[in-house]
Amino acid sequence: MLKTKNTKLPNPFAMHDGTLITTKAQWECRRNEIKADLEKYEIGPKQEPPTVAATLSGSALSVKVTTSSGSITLTSTVSGSGSCVVIGMNATTSLVTGCTQVPFAHDQVVTYTSSSTQTQSDPFYKVYPSLWGKIGNYSAWAWGISRLIDGLDQVKDQLKIDMTKISTWGCSYAGKMSLFGGAFDERVALTIVEESGGGGIDAWRTSADFVTRTGTSIEKIDNTNYSWFLSSMQRLDPYSLPHDHHELIAMIAPRAAIILGNDDYDWLGDESGYKSTMAAIEVFKAMGVADHIGYDFTSGHSHCAAPATQVASVKAFVDRFLQGGTTSPSVAIKPPKSGFDLDYAKVIDWTTPTLQ
């Protein structure tokens, strides 16, 4: 934790020792610092497995993961076709067409619950028993997504897929899951984050700012789900964190991301999510890939029911980053809600370099 509070979003270009990065190679080191901060304060360490063995029988994908403590098997029913792949969080998605769909059944790793309760009998703790009580579910789920990608790599010839054209998708709690999965695994070419709310695209600081200013109840660091995150996170001061979620988004750079919001649902905290996204975009700009990230906060629809505008926004990114298109997507739709303060410059006190 920082010794003094920082009410601004932390500088994504500043190493912990104060060094300002100037090259793309240095960004890899900075990215690892951000990853370590997220693991330390939010989700616990993401594990790497000793052994993965995958088989494909018809549409049935089976991925056996073995550690010194035992093994578990992840399964997925593959559907659709195409050289690109979309890994949907617990579901397929109609947002992406023309790609092979490989759903990630997250309960095969750790059980989803809307309460802050974890389950020691979950499969993950059969292979990592020493991690019981030491991680949040997003660490285990991100691990599971990576193991599914490991398995896909072993059966890629059978599926006729391109391992450089992988995407993740999820909405709401699963939008957070897609974000962590894509941010933490550099094999994901396109991360699709739909209505993720607090703990997803929203920065903890800008969420706290929003509640202080408006009194509106939204998901923030002291009222999220503490099975998804470390239980200790509830007691943290967001302004003392060495990181924030604009840097979680920025971990994706220079790969691609498309972010969807919906300000009809106050608890999503779209003002916070927009400011966090705009701060993250500065990293993409610094790397010369500003067109690799887009955002569409179109409202007027049910939760997780993307309207035609958002379908088109996702398609633009799928066409470019998964299906060989050459047109640079330009997707920048702000939250339309009146009463939002969208001046993200207020939460930035650093300048954006051009990384060589």
N, C-alpha and C positions, 0 to 999 in steps of 0.2 A: 504494500500500500504506500501511497505517496505521503511524505511527512507533512506537506501542506496541501490543502484542498486546491483543486484545479477546476474552476467552474466552466472552463472552455473544453471543447473536445481535444484530447491529447494529439500532439503532432505526430502523424503517422510516418513522418520522415526523420524523426529524431530517435536515435538509439537510446537505450536506457542510460548510457554513460554520457549522453549529451551530444554525441557526434551526429551531425546532419548528413544523411546519405546523399550521394551525388550520382550514383550509378545504378543500373538495373541489377547488376550483380549484388550490390549491397542491399537491395530490396529483399533478396532471398534471406539474408541474415536478419533484417528487420522483421520480415514475415515470421520467421521462427521465434523471435521475441514475442510477437503478438500471440502466436499460437501457445507459447508457454504461459503467457499471462491468462489467456482464456482457460487453459487447463488448470492452472493454479487456483484461480479465484472463482471459476464458474462451473466447470464440468468434470474436472479430474483428468488424468492422463489417458489419451487414446492409445490403445495397445496395438502391437503388430504380432501376427500369429506365426508360430514355427512352421505349420504345414497347412496347406489348402489343397483339396482334391475335388475336382468338379466332374460331373457327368451330365449328359443331355440325352434324354429318351423322349423322342417326340417333342412335345412342348414342355416337358417337365425338366426343369433345371434343378440339380442337387449339388450343393456345395458343402463338403465336409471340412470342418475346421478342427484341427487337433493341436492341443498344447500338452505339456507334461502332466496336466491334471485330468485330461480327458478330451472328449470331442463332442461337438454338436453339429447338426446338419441344418443348413438353411435351404429352403426350397422356394421356387418361384415358377408360376405358370406363364410361360412366354407366349405372347400373342403379337399379331401384326407382322409386318415385315419392313425391311429397309436396312441399309448398312449402318444407319445411326441408331442409337439406343436411348430410350428414356426410362430411367429408374424412378418409378412413382412410389411415393411413400404410402405403403399399404393399399395401393390402388393403381389402376391405369388412369390415364387422363385423356380427355378429348381435346385438350389444349394443343397437343402435339399429334400431328398426323404424318404418315410416311416414314415412321421409325419403328423399330422393334421395341415392344413394351415389355419390361422386366420388372414387375412390382417387387418391392422390398417389404416382406411381411415382418414388421418390426417386433411383434410379440414373440417371434422366434428367437429374439435376442433378449430384450427385456419388455415387460408388459406395459402397455400404455394405460395410464389411469389419470382421471381428472383430479384426483386427490394427490396430496404430497406424500404418497406412500410407495415405497419400493418393496420388491418381493425377492427374498433371498433364494427362493427356489427357481428363479428365472434361469433359462439356459446359459446365459452369459457367465453366471457365477459357478457353473459346473466346469468351465474352462479357465476361469480366473477367480477362484474362491477368495484369494487374498485381497481382492478389490472390493469386496462387500463393504458397504458403508463409506467408501472412499471416492466414489464417482457419482456423477449425475447421469441420468439416462441418455442425455444427448451424446455423451462420450461413447457409451455402448452402442447407440444407434449409428453414430458416425463410423464406428468400427465395423458394424454389420454391413453398412453400405459399401465400405472398402472391400470386405470379404466377398461380397456379391460381384464386385468389379474384378477381383482376383479370379473368381470362378468363370466369369465371362471371358476373360483372357484365355483361359484354357480350352474353351469350346467355341472360340470365335470363328474358326473355319467351318464348323458345323452350322453355326447360325448365320454365317456370311455377314458378319458385322465388322465395322471399323472401330477399333479401340481408341482412335483419336476423335471420335464423334459421339461421346457419351454425355448425357445430360441427367440432372436430377430434377424432380418436381415434387412439390407438396404444398398444401394449403393449411393455414392456421397453425396448430402445434406442429403439423407435418411440414408447414412452410419453414418453420425454424429448423426442422430436421433436414430438409433439403439444403438450407443455407449452411448449416454446420457440415453436412456431408460434402457439399461442393467446395466449401472453403478449405476443409482439411485434407482433401484428396485432389492432388494436382492432375489426376487423370480425367477429371470431370471438365469437359470443354465448355458446357453451358449450364449454369445454375439458374433454375426457375423458382422464384420465391413468391408465393401468393399469400397475401394477407397474413403475414407472420406475426405482427404485433410485437409486444414487449418480449425481449429475449431472442427476437429475430433481428429484423433490420433496425428497430428502434434503439437508439443509444440510451443507456441508463440515465445519463445526465440530462439529455433533452426531454426525456419522459418526466423526470423529477421537476424540471423547469416548467413544463406544461401544466402539471398538477398544481404547482405553487401559484402559477398565474391565473388559472381558470377554475381550480377546484374540481375539475372533471376527474372521475375515477377511471384510470387506465392501468394496464398491466405494467408494473415497474419492478425494481429490484427487491422491494420489500413485500410484494404481493403477487409473485408469480408462483409457479409450481415447483416445489422443492424435492420432488422425485426426478423431475427433468434436470434440475440443476443441483449443485451441492447445497445441502441444507445450511451450511455456514454462510452462503451468499446472502441470505435474508438479513443478516446483521451487518452487512457491509455498507459503507458510505459511498454512494456512486461517485461523488466528487473526489474521492481519495483513490479510486482505481487508477492504475498506471495505463489502462487501456479503455476503450469503449467499442460499441458495436459498429461504428463507421469503419473501424479497423478489421472487424470480422468480415464485413463486406469486402473491404480492400484486399484481404488475403486472396481473393479470387483473381485479382489482376496478375498478369495481363490476359487471363482467360475471360470468358464472357458471362454476363449475368443480366437477367431481366427481372425487374421487381414490380409486383402488382399490389395495389392498396385498395381501400374501400372506406372512405371516411363516414359512411352511414353508420358504422359501428364504432362508437366512441372509444371502446376499450382497446381497439387496435392502435390508438395513438398515432394516427397518420401524420400529424404535424411533426412529432418526434422522428418518425420513420423517414419523412421527407428530408429533414435537416441532416440526419445521419447519412442518408443516401448521397446527398449533395456533397457532404464532406468526403465520403468514400470516392466519389467521382474524381476528386482532385488527384488521387493516386493513379487512376487510369489515365488522366491527362498527363501526369508527370512521365508516364511510361509511353506516351504517344499513341494510346489506344482508347481515346475518349469514346469512340463509337462501339466499344466492347461492353458498355453498360447502358441500360435504359430503364426508365421507370414510367409506370402508368397507374395513376391514383384515381382513375375514373370511378365515380360512385353511382348510386341509383340501381343497385342490384343486390341480391341476397348474398350472404357470406359464402364464399367459395363457389359462386356461380358467375364466372367471368362473363361480362357482356361482350358484344361483338368487337368493340374497340380494343379490349384487352386480348381477345383471341387474335386479332390482327397484329397487335404488338408482339405477342409471343411468336407468331408465325414469321415475322420479320427477322427475329433472332434465330429461330430454327432454320430458316432458309439460308441465312448467312453462315452460321457457325456449325450446323450439323449436316446440311444438305448441299454444300458446295456452291452456294450463291455468292455473287461478287458485290452485290449492292450493300453498302454500309447502312445498317438500320439507324433511324433517327427517331427515337421514342422518348419523349419528354413531356409527360402530362402531369401537371401539379395537382395536389388535392384541391378540389373546388370549394370546400366548406368555408363559409364566412366565419370570421372570428379566429382563424388560424394566423399565426405569425410565421410566415415562411422565409423570413430574413435569416438565412443560415450563416451569413457573415458575422452575426452576433456571437456565434459559438466557435468561431475560428480566430485564433490569434497567431497563426503561422502562415508562411508563404509557400507556394507550390514550386518546387524546382523542376527543371527539365532533366530527367535522369538519362545519363549517357549510356 
